[in-house]
Amino acid sequence: MLDKLEEIKQRFVEVGRLMLEPDAMQDMKEYARLSKEYKELERIVIKYDEYTLTLGNIESAKTVLREEKDPEFREMAKMELDELDPKKSSIEDELKTLLIPKDPNDDKNAILEVRAGTGGDEAGIFAGDIFRMYQRFAERMNWQFEVVSFSEGSSGGYKEVVCMVSGYGAYGKLKYESGVHRVQRVPLTESQGRVHTSAATVAVLPEVEDVAIDLDLKDVNKDVFRASGAGGQHVNKTESAVRLTHLPTGLVVECQDERSQIKNYERALKVLKSRLYDLELQKQTEQLSAARKTMVRSGDRSEKIRTYNYPQSRVTDHRINMSVHNLPTVMDGDLLDFVEQLSIAENAERLKEGV
């Protein structure tokens, strides 16, 4: 580990030097790339320097114990060692976590898809509640949140809603939300006050660049149609909505949010590319999951991941056995505690598996 850390420190110094070169400062794209790498390496280097200092202090305390005869100095050295040994172990754990290879998609924008599952009209209403929860979370994170397409439920909420979440780290924080979300509550449509169980499914995809997926446009069939929903005369008179069908896989993407057919086409193409990329990503994840049944992100979209129990104001994440009793706050977008604990759990599993 020390050799790896020393290499990282040398690269950190080199990147700092390259950022000061005239060529880099004139090329903003290259400067941004170097700046990003510098910040990522800086976290590790700061912790490595703290580790090196701690090792030096431990060695100094041991030298005092070996060579010093004065009881008072020896006692001080022992007390220092009692403090430094646990600190050394703690820093080592932090460094191991920092050295885990980062998911290259974590910094990207995300495409968020919410669909009503089992439970009839109540499932659609719950899908709308989940959608608003992510909307509030995006606001807390200062991300941009844009609807791409939607299909409204017959009693409110959504049968399906797809949106683009733009902002640094959006995918890295939202990726743990993929799966089945279950709700237990008395539906608005229930006349006898009985608690029902319904579900909504969530899928989170990373937005991908053109270079990340090889898409032949000859394999894509494009249809245009009139958008539904709010929009007045414009919606009724123009065919601005776009439907793309990927013929080899049968994937269908619609976009009707923009007034411009061109913009809807561009946005639908982004979603299609992300879904194709995600298909490949799922195949890789499923292969890994065969060896790691407890992985936080198993790749199984049918997995029940979280339950929202309204009578007890309880939200439970089944992957990490974490429960909180502040359901209204969670539904208002306070998801960061879940995100952080899921990230810690995944890193712990990857460390255990040597990933």
Legacy VTK file of the C-alpha trace (Angstrom):
# vtk DataFile Version 3.0
C-alpha trace
ASCII
DATASET POLYDATA
POINTS 355 float
0.000 0.000 0.000
2.834 2.403 0.822
4.352 2.001 -2.647
0.998 2.802 -4.235
0.580 5.866 -2.002
4.054 7.107 -2.881
3.219 6.796 -6.603
0.042 8.796 -6.061
1.957 11.532 -4.234
4.473 11.777 -7.063
1.643 12.029 -9.594
-0.018 14.714 -7.427
3.162 16.810 -7.532
3.463 16.250 -11.295
-0.160 17.304 -11.944
0.379 20.449 -9.870
3.396 21.286 -12.022
1.498 20.582 -15.287
-1.325 22.927 -14.229
1.177 25.795 -14.138
2.456 25.095 -17.670
1.411 27.773 -20.218
0.005 25.154 -22.622
-2.357 23.758 -19.992
-3.512 27.197 -18.886
-4.402 28.101 -22.491
-6.332 24.855 -23.077
-9.336 25.115 -20.737
-10.470 21.543 -21.377
-7.056 20.153 -20.442
-6.797 22.493 -17.460
-10.218 21.327 -16.205
-9.140 17.681 -16.570
-5.918 18.309 -14.632
-7.768 20.315 -11.972
-10.230 17.462 -11.443
-7.412 14.905 -11.148
-5.547 17.206 -8.740
-8.556 17.449 -6.408
-9.103 13.694 -6.450
-5.441 12.985 -5.654
-5.273 15.744 -3.033
-7.686 13.907 -0.697
-5.450 10.837 -0.729
-2.208 12.793 -0.376
-3.477 14.773 2.626
-4.447 11.531 4.363
-1.135 9.905 3.365
0.831 12.828 4.863
-1.180 12.446 8.080
-0.368 8.727 8.061
3.361 9.371 7.514
3.407 11.875 10.379
1.631 9.387 12.649
4.139 6.640 11.791
6.984 9.037 12.584
5.457 9.936 15.950
4.984 6.252 16.798
8.615 5.519 16.011
9.744 8.488 18.151
7.670 7.241 21.104
9.143 3.739 20.736
12.654 5.211 20.682
11.946 6.984 23.986
10.776 3.684 25.530
13.915 1.902 24.326
16.470 4.510 25.356
14.992 6.772 28.035
15.487 5.909 31.701
13.407 8.694 33.225
10.052 7.186 34.398
8.125 10.354 33.640
9.330 10.494 30.018
8.614 6.786 29.600
5.072 7.201 30.923
4.446 10.073 28.502
5.716 7.936 25.614
3.373 5.080 26.623
0.400 7.440 26.759
1.295 8.781 23.330
1.504 5.261 21.890
-1.910 4.424 23.353
-3.340 7.332 21.365
-1.312 6.845 18.177
-1.855 3.106 17.574
-5.668 3.376 17.183
-5.194 6.511 15.087
-2.813 4.615 12.773
-5.370 1.829 12.285
-8.138 4.346 11.594
-6.080 6.193 8.978
-5.132 2.887 7.321
-8.829 2.027 6.957
-9.544 5.446 5.450
-6.652 5.080 3.003
-7.847 1.629 1.910
-11.264 3.108 1.177
-9.751 6.040 -0.726
-7.687 3.627 -2.830
-10.751 1.672 -4.004
-11.090 2.342 -7.753
-13.790 4.942 -8.272
-16.799 4.173 -10.458
-16.040 6.256 -13.591
-19.766 7.042 -13.910
-20.134 8.542 -10.427
-19.493 12.145 -11.488
-21.946 12.030 -14.394
-25.473 13.319 -14.799
-28.229 10.777 -14.206
-31.370 9.677 -15.997
-34.020 8.817 -13.404
-37.022 6.648 -14.298
-39.931 6.052 -11.902
-42.773 3.643 -12.755
-45.895 2.531 -10.933
-45.688 -1.113 -9.876
-48.240 -3.390 -8.213
-51.128 -1.722 -6.410
-53.373 -0.140 -9.050
-54.178 3.572 -8.687
-52.333 3.775 -5.356
-49.122 2.620 -7.049
-49.377 5.548 -9.471
-49.956 7.978 -6.613
-46.938 6.554 -4.779
-44.820 6.818 -7.953
-45.704 10.528 -7.952
-44.672 10.815 -4.289
-41.330 9.114 -5.014
-40.787 11.381 -8.009
-41.345 14.485 -5.853
-38.984 13.054 -3.219
-36.184 12.948 -5.809
-37.141 16.407 -7.034
-36.679 17.760 -3.486
-33.407 15.835 -3.105
-32.121 17.398 -6.346
-33.011 20.851 -4.995
-31.059 20.128 -1.798
-28.050 19.074 -3.892
-28.353 22.098 -6.227
-28.870 19.837 -9.253
-30.956 20.651 -12.316
-34.060 18.461 -12.608
-35.849 18.233 -15.982
-38.757 15.992 -17.016
-38.144 14.134 -20.293
-41.438 12.242 -20.607
-44.359 11.212 -18.445
-47.636 9.299 -18.403
-50.090 10.385 -15.715
-51.973 7.959 -13.480
-55.771 7.809 -13.652
-56.124 8.961 -10.003
-53.038 11.168 -9.799
-49.317 10.542 -9.760
-47.671 8.763 -12.685
-47.748 5.498 -14.554
-44.238 6.436 -15.674
-42.021 9.508 -15.499
-38.496 9.950 -16.862
-36.268 12.895 -16.023
-32.728 14.151 -16.433
-30.804 15.069 -13.269
-27.816 17.280 -14.095
-25.091 18.134 -11.617
-21.709 16.935 -10.392
-22.009 13.510 -8.754
-25.711 13.045 -9.552
-25.351 9.448 -10.715
-22.942 8.552 -7.903
-25.537 9.514 -5.287
-28.698 8.352 -7.044
-27.414 4.978 -8.298
-28.364 3.242 -5.038
-32.047 4.099 -5.649
-32.545 1.523 -8.431
-34.988 -1.187 -7.401
-38.474 -1.690 -5.977
-39.770 0.833 -3.428
-42.691 -0.434 -1.341
-45.272 1.679 0.495
-47.584 0.641 3.330
-50.396 3.104 4.032
-54.135 3.749 3.804
-54.729 4.848 0.186
-56.828 7.891 -0.629
-59.073 5.511 -2.564
-59.660 3.264 0.504
-63.025 3.886 2.198
-62.638 1.506 5.170
-59.279 2.706 6.485
-57.320 -0.469 5.687
-53.574 -0.363 5.139
-52.543 -1.454 1.621
-49.145 -2.360 0.201
-48.184 -0.928 -3.191
-44.925 -0.456 -5.068
-43.048 1.716 -7.523
-39.889 0.805 -9.428
-36.932 3.130 -9.886
-34.139 2.891 -12.436
-31.121 5.225 -12.442
-28.844 5.350 -15.487
-25.661 7.344 -16.064
-25.796 9.838 -18.919
-23.190 8.666 -21.408
-21.041 10.458 -23.970
-21.121 9.523 -27.635
-17.764 7.782 -27.337
-19.070 5.467 -24.605
-21.666 3.677 -26.717
-21.557 2.650 -30.371
-25.043 3.406 -31.717
-25.820 3.017 -35.427
-28.659 5.419 -36.227
-29.758 3.022 -39.003
-30.939 0.775 -36.154
-33.161 3.535 -34.731
-36.705 4.126 -35.957
-38.034 7.668 -35.351
-41.735 8.565 -34.985
-43.247 11.949 -34.195
-46.614 12.573 -32.533
-48.595 15.212 -30.701
-47.608 15.659 -27.080
-50.132 15.129 -24.296
-50.580 17.099 -21.087
-50.318 20.835 -20.405
-49.416 23.152 -23.235
-52.602 24.567 -24.682
-52.976 25.092 -28.420
-49.324 24.306 -29.114
-49.697 20.749 -27.798
-52.802 20.140 -29.891
-51.484 21.515 -33.186
-47.857 20.402 -33.516
-46.175 17.017 -33.694
-43.216 17.936 -31.489
-43.031 14.744 -29.394
-40.541 12.087 -30.514
-40.532 8.315 -30.113
-37.331 6.350 -30.823
-37.293 2.567 -31.218
-34.002 0.676 -31.149
-34.736 -2.199 -33.522
-32.101 -4.741 -32.321
-33.196 -4.562 -28.651
-36.774 -3.302 -28.895
-36.035 -0.418 -26.513
-38.503 2.454 -26.891
-37.881 6.028 -25.698
-40.273 8.965 -25.849
-39.654 12.639 -25.211
-42.403 15.263 -25.228
-41.215 17.882 -22.760
-39.671 20.357 -25.190
-41.665 22.437 -27.697
-39.021 21.790 -30.343
-39.018 18.438 -32.168
-35.253 18.727 -32.620
-34.668 19.206 -28.890
-36.983 16.312 -28.063
-35.072 14.125 -30.528
-31.710 15.053 -28.987
-32.961 14.374 -25.474
-34.602 11.077 -26.448
-31.352 10.012 -28.113
-29.476 10.695 -24.863
-31.905 8.513 -22.914
-31.682 5.724 -25.514
-27.875 5.736 -25.410
-27.933 5.621 -21.612
-30.349 2.670 -21.608
-28.178 0.747 -24.091
-25.102 1.506 -21.987
-26.992 0.396 -18.887
-27.839 -2.958 -20.503
-24.128 -3.664 -20.847
-23.491 -2.363 -17.334
-26.150 -4.703 -15.907
-24.567 -7.714 -17.634
-21.216 -6.914 -16.005
-22.828 -6.290 -12.603
-24.805 -9.541 -12.757
-21.596 -11.472 -13.451
-19.989 -9.908 -10.375
-23.133 -10.467 -8.317
-22.932 -14.208 -8.886
-19.920 -14.123 -6.574
-21.237 -11.348 -4.309
-24.798 -12.084 -3.264
-24.767 -9.390 -0.574
-23.566 -6.559 -2.790
-25.452 -3.325 -2.104
-25.852 -2.762 -5.833
-26.716 -6.210 -7.144
-27.981 -5.059 -10.539
-31.316 -6.769 -9.876
-34.007 -4.191 -10.717
-36.725 -6.434 -9.231
-35.101 -6.372 -5.784
-37.140 -4.790 -2.988
-34.786 -2.192 -1.563
-36.863 0.104 0.660
-40.191 0.223 2.522
-42.072 3.410 3.441
-44.438 2.615 6.337
-46.795 5.556 6.872
-48.673 4.335 10.006
-45.356 4.045 11.888
-43.634 6.956 10.060
-40.797 4.519 9.324
-38.510 4.154 6.307
-36.433 0.964 6.114
-33.634 0.192 3.671
-33.483 -3.601 3.496
-29.976 -3.803 2.016
-28.292 -2.310 5.073
-31.038 -2.915 7.673
-31.282 0.812 8.309
-34.539 2.284 9.648
-35.440 5.883 10.428
-38.662 7.197 11.957
-38.900 10.492 10.078
-40.859 9.509 6.966
-42.185 13.038 6.181
-38.630 14.397 6.172
-37.431 11.599 3.890
-40.338 12.168 1.486
-39.293 15.824 1.441
-35.942 14.795 -0.054
-33.778 14.145 3.007
-32.005 11.109 1.518
-28.357 11.917 2.221
-28.074 9.674 5.310
-29.252 6.680 3.286
-26.901 7.550 0.417
-23.874 7.861 2.724
-24.600 4.609 4.599
-25.146 2.702 1.344
-21.869 4.066 -0.007
-20.041 2.979 3.164
-21.616 -0.491 2.947
-20.636 -0.908 -0.690
-17.047 0.175 -0.027
-16.833 -2.254 2.897
-18.009 -5.102 0.685
-15.569 -4.188 -2.063
-12.729 -4.104 0.445
-13.764 -7.504 1.770
-13.843 -8.928 -1.735
-10.563 -7.248 -2.670
-12.127 -5.207 -5.457
LINES 1 356
355 0 1 2 3 4 5 6 7 8 9 10 11 12 13 14 15 16 17 18 19 20 21 22 23 24 25 26 27 28 29 30 31 32 33 34 35 36 37 38 39 40 41 42 43 44 45 46 47 48 49 50 51 52 53 54 55 56 57 58 59 60 61 62 63 64 65 66 67 68 69 70 71 72 73 74 75 76 77 78 79 80 81 82 83 84 85 86 87 88 89 90 91 92 93 94 95 96 97 98 99 100 101 102 103 104 105 106 107 108 109 110 111 112 113 114 115 116 117 118 119 120 121 122 123 124 125 126 127 128 129 130 131 132 133 134 135 136 137 138 139 140 141 142 143 144 145 146 147 148 149 150 151 152 153 154 155 156 157 158 159 160 161 162 163 164 165 166 167 168 169 170 171 172 173 174 175 176 177 178 179 180 181 182 183 184 185 186 187 188 189 190 191 192 193 194 195 196 197 198 199 200 201 202 203 204 205 206 207 208 209 210 211 212 213 214 215 216 217 218 219 220 221 222 223 224 225 226 227 228 229 230 231 232 233 234 235 236 237 238 239 240 241 242 243 244 245 246 247 248 249 250 251 252 253 254 255 256 257 258 259 260 261 262 263 264 265 266 267 268 269 270 271 272 273 274 275 276 277 278 279 280 281 282 283 284 285 286 287 288 289 290 291 292 293 294 295 296 297 298 299 300 301 302 303 304 305 306 307 308 309 310 311 312 313 314 315 316 317 318 319 320 321 322 323 324 325 326 327 328 329 330 331 332 333 334 335 336 337 338 339 340 341 342 343 344 345 346 347 348 349 350 351 352 353 354
